[in-house]
Amino acid sequence: MQARIRHMTAHDVEQVAALIHASWVSTYGPLMGEAKAAEESAKKHQPAMIASDMKRMHSESFVAEEPTGRIVGYAYAKVTKGVLWLDRLHVAPDHRGSGLAAGLLHAVIVNYIGEGSISLEVIKGNDRAIRFYEREGFMVTDERDACGGIGGVPTLIMRKAISRA
């Protein structure tokens, strides 16, 4: 079943919050412990927070939707202090390897043509994501010892130049 990538709407918020939570626990549980992953996701991925992000200036959210209406992918990017960040990219486990992550990433990049580059933060040890971002042209530019403020969770900062035309 082919999923369609589109801009996110307020109607998608509940499904997106559930998708992010499931993705966080399955991806980050083995890296930081399932309890910590579930706890951090419960704090950071509330539907109200996702809805609020949609209204943020200089930000954009995309979803991948199956013909049935099921949301199976999500990407959120924002410009903060002049830097474009891919803040979230999640694909349902049963759609990993389907090309949806690349499609969502490309939707973000096309939306931000004119920006010089796009950056992201990825947890060290999330080798599948790191390999994906490297294939997409991202390079490691920095390392940090706290993922999005979660102490003790080391991360890599990766960046990719964006063509201006």
KOLZATI-30056 format. One line per field, with one value per residue: residue in one letter; x, y, z of N, C-alpha, C in turn; residue number from 1. Coordinates in steps of 0.001 Angstrom, whole numbers, padded with zeros to 6 digits. Layout:
type	A_... $
npx	X_... $
npy	Y_... $
npz	Z_... $
capx	X_... $
capy	Y_... $
capz	Z_... $
cpx	X_... $
cpy	Y_... $
cpz	Z_... $
seq	NUM_... $
***
This chain:
type	M_Q_A_R_I_R_H_M_T_A_H_D_V_E_Q_V_A_A_L_I_H_A_S_W_V_S_T_Y_G_P_L_M_G_E_A_K_A_A_E_E_S_A_K_K_H_Q_P_A_M_I_A_S_D_M_K_R_M_H_S_E_S_F_V_A_E_E_P_T_G_R_I_V_G_Y_A_Y_A_K_V_T_K_G_V_L_W_L_D_R_L_H_V_A_P_D_H_R_G_S_G_L_A_A_G_L_L_H_A_V_I_V_N_Y_I_G_E_G_S_I_S_L_E_V_I_K_G_N_D_R_A_I_R_F_Y_E_R_E_G_F_M_V_T_D_E_R_D_A_C_G_G_I_G_G_V_P_T_L_I_M_R_K_A_I_S_R_A $
npx	000837_000697_001892_000922_002574_002050_001207_000855_-002182_-004407_-006141_-004574_-003111_-003450_-002918_-000290_001064_000812_002211_004831_005426_005392_007452_009631_009906_010449_012778_014571_014464_016196_018593_018599_017217_014071_012134_013028_012960_010202_009212_010428_009382_006661_006622_007560_006047_003291_-000069_-001017_001367_002407_000426_000796_003362_002766_001781_003876_006001_007940_008144_007417_005309_005041_003237_003022_000581_-001474_-003773_-005939_-006106_-004460_-001738_001595_004079_006112_007371_009073_010189_012079_013038_015447_017006_018190_018986_018122_016477_015963_013759_012212_011795_009977_009028_006605_007216_006531_006858_009442_012343_010973_011241_009849_010963_012978_011359_009838_011911_012857_010586_010609_013056_012572_010550_012005_013768_016283_017274_020504_021509_020632_020199_020496_019885_021004_020756_023658_024545_022175_022308_021042_019548_021656_023178_021235_020969_023579_023660_021911_023410_024216_026602_028601_028993_029367_029459_027431_026600_024068_020928_018680_018349_018157_019936_022991_022605_024259_024765_024949_025530_024409_024819_023671_024231_021989_020750_020410_018754 $
npy	-001176_002110_005027_008433_011531_014483_017851_018236_018257_019631_017598_015325_015141_013448_010834_011226_011816_009323_007708_008828_008273_005420_004939_006167_004585_002030_002553_004056_002831_000492_001901_003835_002714_001245_002269_004893_005938_005765_007429_009943_010362_010510_012935_014756_014450_015012_015332_018031_019476_018753_019834_022523_022936_022918_025442_027107_029718_029705_026934_023549_020759_017429_014557_011035_009276_006458_005052_004230_006095_005897_007195_006875_007955_010783_014071_016870_020138_023055_026503_027828_030397_031164_028724_025852_023099_019641_018422_016241_012973_010321_006978_004474_001268_-000933_000161_000848_001116_001400_003643_005830_007495_008871_010172_011870_013424_014674_016161_018036_019359_020428_022190_024069_025260_027516_027936_027555_025171_022087_020857_018286_016295_013261_010306_008794_005545_004938_003480_002726_005027_006881_005813_006104_008949_009613_008426_010151_012388_013832_014983_014346_016918_017683_016641_015859_015681_015406_014615_016668_017885_015714_014420_012518_011098_010632_012413_012936_015700_016438_017650_018965_020417_022472_022715_025792_026255 $
npz	000000_-000950_000573_000927_000901_002650_003768_007251_009175_011686_012255_012255_014579_016939_015935_015046_017450_018739_016902_017073_019773_019826_017995_019287_021649_020550_019047_020692_023166_023411_023467_025519_027533_028088_029887_030391_027794_027228_029246_028641_026076_026670_028009_026047_023720_023716_022515_022578_022526_020055_018398_019026_017991_015289_014855_015148_014124_011118_010795_009784_009217_008106_006960_006300_004748_004596_002139_003662_005636_007783_009570_008836_008849_009768_009758_011079_010914_011772_011876_013834_015446_013019_011933_010157_011365_011281_013220_013984_012711_011901_011241_010908_012364_010667_008183_007796_005819_003482_001945_002781_004775_003384_001506_003180_004298_001961_001279_003338_002771_000188_000869_002221_000415_-000367_002128_003540_004628_006330_009567_012104_015044_016288_018177_019456_018512_017316_014831_012412_011676_011495_009373_007338_007226_006475_003917_002714_002467_004718_007129_010016_012319_014918_018386_021192_024702_025656_024652_023209_025672_027369_029728_029774_027459_024746_021654_018078_015985_012852_009511_006389_003249_001422_-001795_-003450_-005567 $
capx	000000_001512_001514_001021_003170_001319_001321_000071_-003297_-004792_-006826_-003563_-002304_-003515_-002191_001133_001575_000917_003303_006113_005659_005754_008761_010623_010125_011100_014105_015452_014436_017448_019745_018568_016340_012685_011397_013439_012447_008757_008998_010800_008420_005392_006767_007872_005220_001873_-000804_-001066_002678_002491_-000469_001454_004466_002210_001493_005131_006529_009108_008188_006528_005109_004560_002877_002824_-000728_-001945_-005123_-006909_-006099_-003465_-000498_002707_005335_005985_008589_008863_011389_011897_014197_015723_018211_018763_019418_017055_016649_015022_013565_011664_011504_009558_008304_006074_008123_006179_007153_010870_012954_010047_011499_009064_011838_013596_010313_009535_013067_012878_009490_011109_014098_011926_009814_012953_014723_016701_018116_021826_021753_019706_020906_019692_020546_020658_021384_024742_024074_021039_023089_020181_019274_022917_023475_020264_021329_024821_023276_021210_024376_024542_027915_028706_029690_029584_028938_026918_026382_022669_019998_017518_018219_018113_021308_023529_022271_025114_024225_025725_024894_024713_024391_023698_023989_020791_020884_019583_017841 $
capy	000000_003314_006163_009751_012535_015744_018707_017785_019100_019438_016304_014265_015274_012268_009728_011560_011638_007876_007225_009249_007530_004040_004992_006475_003439_000931_002950_004548_001936_-000269_002787_004576_001995_001422_003127_006282_006332_005970_008610_011151_010541_010952_014364_015575_014180_015146_015912_019504_019995_018539_020846_023817_023001_023214_026872_027825_030423_029126_025490_022817_019352_016576_013193_010032_008698_005365_005286_003948_007207_005645_007960_005930_008700_012164_014890_018231_020965_024428_027387_028389_031244_031157_027387_024906_021823_018538_018151_014896_012156_009015_006103_003294_000125_-001781_000883_001148_000542_001540_004885_006925_008451_009725_011024_012907_014317_015468_017132_019113_020115_021215_023263_025067_025702_028875_027798_027067_023806_021521_020147_017393_015653_011848_009633_007860_004181_004758_003255_002707_006425_007519_005348_006743_010354_009661_008152_011343_013473_014500_014697_014678_018188_017926_015645_016430_014653_015422_014663_017522_018151_014477_014195_011170_010465_011312_012557_013519_016738_016193_018771_018756_021622_022444_023478_027005_026318 $
capz	000000_-001102_001422_000298_001778_002566_004943_008391_009613_013087_012319_012350_015800_017822_015299_015022_018813_018969_016052_017659_021012_019473_017352_020328_022535_019820_018588_021745_024320_023532_023627_026790_028454_027669_030816_030168_026480_027353_030092_027885_024997_027264_028327_024880_022538_024007_021386_022661_022111_018602_017812_019219_017025_013968_014779_015343_012950_010461_010986_008894_009549_007024_007323_005254_005051_003754_001616_004730_006575_008833_009468_008995_008871_010233_009793_011578_010813_012227_011819_015153_015440_011682_011529_009864_012057_011164_014642_014149_011533_012409_010330_011601_012194_009524_006945_007723_004625_002349_001232_003355_005483_002359_000961_004167_004349_000728_001380_004201_002064_-000868_001543_002725_-000603_-000044_003315_003144_005080_007294_010634_012929_016171_016318_019308_019139_018648_016420_013614_011221_011316_011097_008006_006452_007041_005680_002516_002230_002309_005979_007716_011438_012529_016345_019315_022441_025720_026094_023520_023441_027099_028144_030178_029695_026182_023774_020306_016987_015188_011442_008671_004946_002470_000574_-003034_-003412_-006719 $
cpx	000890_000988_001761_001595_002454_001626_000401_-001050_-003592_-005487_-005850_-002883_-002305_-002730_-000688_001747_001766_002063_004661_006413_006100_007151_009863_010940_010851_012525_015043_015449_015715_018674_019778_017742_014894_011912_011739_012910_010949_008455_009304_009804_007086_005446_006828_006865_003728_001161_-000847_000246_002856_001634_000157_002603_003968_001979_002745_005577_007765_009273_007207_006489_004535_004194_002862_001562_-001060_-003334_-006221_-007037_-005110_-002203_000666_004068_005079_007347_008215_010197_011063_013191_014318_017043_018944_019238_018180_017387_015565_014849_013048_011466_011219_008764_007838_006988_007808_006390_008628_011460_012097_010329_010731_009945_012485_012560_009942_010679_013099_011753_009920_012098_013492_011184_010743_014043_015027_017515_019452_022099_020633_020516_019937_020555_020074_021431_022478_024242_022849_021610_022253_019911_020545_023282_022530_020670_022627_024527_022598_022130_024705_025924_027892_029531_030012_029049_028497_026669_024957_021759_018800_017271_018128_019550_021717_023198_023067_024524_025274_024889_025365_024152_024558_023439_022731_021068_019943_018638_017663 $
cpy	001251_004436_007461_010729_013853_016587_018156_018773_018798_018092_015150_014171_014021_011091_009981_011363_010149_007278_007575_008430_006100_003983_005233_005254_002315_001278_003264_003699_001144_000620_003494_003879_002294_002360_004592_006785_006624_007225_009905_011417_011045_012438_015215_015464_014146_015747_017447_020130_019872_019602_022233_024004_023377_024711_027728_028481_029692_027636_024835_021355_018623_015214_012331_009273_007594_005707_005048_005110_007037_006463_007018_006621_010148_012831_016292_018963_022373_025201_028038_029133_031141_029805_026515_023571_020848_018034_016739_014245_010750_008274_004896_002104_-000744_-001095_001268_000422_000699_002771_006071_007948_009404_010667_012163_013916_015217_016505_018317_019983_020985_022399_024402_025428_027178_028906_027204_025626_023375_020709_019248_016854_014207_011189_008695_006444_003900_004596_003244_004134_007116_007106_005996_008185_010495_009397_009368_012564_014255_014067_015104_015949_018445_016738_016368_015311_014638_015593_015520_017791_016907_014131_012736_010428_011178_011307_013069_014622_016503_017344_018378_020094_021399_023287_024659_027126_024962 $
cpz	000000_-000203_000663_001318_001538_003807_006037_008681_011082_013288_012579_013713_016666_017236_015298_016404_019123_018149_016654_018905_020712_018859_018387_021169_021796_019396_019738_023001_024475_023807_024979_027856_028112_028584_030583_028824_026558_028171_029336_026760_025539_027608_027073_023737_022841_022790_021409_022213_020603_017893_017909_018220_015631_013771_014906_014031_012419_010751_010021_009313_008336_007586_006068_005648_004062_003215_002659_005715_007703_008557_009780_008963_009227_010202_010239_011516_011258_012047_013193_015099_014107_011178_011313_010512_011642_012594_014890_012789_012044_011354_011137_011337_010982_008177_006832_006520_003378_001490_001809_004064_004486_001756_001901_004270_003121_000717_002238_003435_000965_-000264_001971_001708_-000341_001242_002859_003516_006021_008290_011378_014051_016200_017460_018807_019421_017801_015002_012346_010741_010826_009675_006997_006177_006251_004206_001895_002162_003570_006455_009184_011573_013996_017128_020578_023432_026263_024884_023867_024911_027963_028520_030082_028421_025102_022365_019332_016359_013753_010626_007203_004277_001618_-000661_-003005_-004595_-007322 $
seq	1_2_3_4_5_6_7_8_9_10_11_12_13_14_15_16_17_18_19_20_21_22_23_24_25_26_27_28_29_30_31_32_33_34_35_36_37_38_39_40_41_42_43_44_45_46_47_48_49_50_51_52_53_54_55_56_57_58_59_60_61_62_63_64_65_66_67_68_69_70_71_72_73_74_75_76_77_78_79_80_81_82_83_84_85_86_87_88_89_90_91_92_93_94_95_96_97_98_99_100_101_102_103_104_105_106_107_108_109_110_111_112_113_114_115_116_117_118_119_120_121_122_123_124_125_126_127_128_129_130_131_132_133_134_135_136_137_138_139_140_141_142_143_144_145_146_147_148_149_150_151_152_153_154_155_156_157_158_159_160_161_162_163_164_165 $
***
